[in-house]
Amino acid sequence: MYKLFIRPLLFLLPPEKAHYWAMTWLKMVCKLPGIKPLLRAIFAFKPMELKQHIAGLHFTNPVGLAAGLDKNADYMH
């Protein structure tokens, strides 16, 4: 559904509008009971070979988020 419908629609929008729309939609969907744990279970990616220990910190995987993902701190939860 994403590749056939949602992604093409998002790519028609200017980047800022697409980002706002996607983040707002995700925020609304996550308010439904059970959705957050379901999304965590589906998208959790924690292979043992990617674990890192750097400067006393433990990382389950070395991939981070882009600095501007939540630049206005509107979607912290």
N, C-alpha and C positions, 0 to 999 in steps of 0.2 A: 504494500500500500504506500509506504514511504517513497520508494523509488519511482513508482508509476504515477503517483498523484501529488503527494505533499511536496516533495523536492522540486519538481518542475514549477509548482506554484510559487514556492519560496524564491526560486531563482528569477522569477519575473519581477520581484520587488527590489527596491533599492536595499543594500545591505543592512542599514540601520533599521528599516521597517521590518525586514525579514527576521532580524535578531529579536526585536521587540515582540513581534507576533509569536515567534517560537517560544521565547522565554515566558511570555504571559500565558500561553496555552499550557505549557508544562507546569507552571505554577498552579493553574486552575485544576488540571488533571490530578496533581499530587494532593489536592485537598480531599479527593474521594477516598473512602476507607480502603485500606489494603493496597493502594497503588504504589506508595513509596517502597514497601518491602518487595513487591512484585518487580518493580523496575531494578532494584538493587540485585535481586536474584538473577534477573535476565542479563544485566549488563556488568555484573561483577567480573573482573578479570584479575585473578591473583595467582598466576603460575609461580611456583617456588623458584624457578631459575631467574626470575626478574627481581626478586627481593634485593634491596640495597641497604647497607648500613653506612651512613655518611655522617661524620661529625657528631656521633652520639644519637643520631636520629634513625629510626627504622622506617623504610618505605616499602610498601607491598608491591609497588611497581614504579618504575622511573618516569612514567608519563605524567605530566602535569596539565593544568588548565591554562589557557591563554590569559594573559594579564587583563585583557579587556572584557572577559566573559561576563562579569557582573560589575562593570566599572562604576555604577551608581549604587551598588549594594542593595538593589531592589529584590534580589532573589536569593538571599543568604541561606534561607532554610531549605 
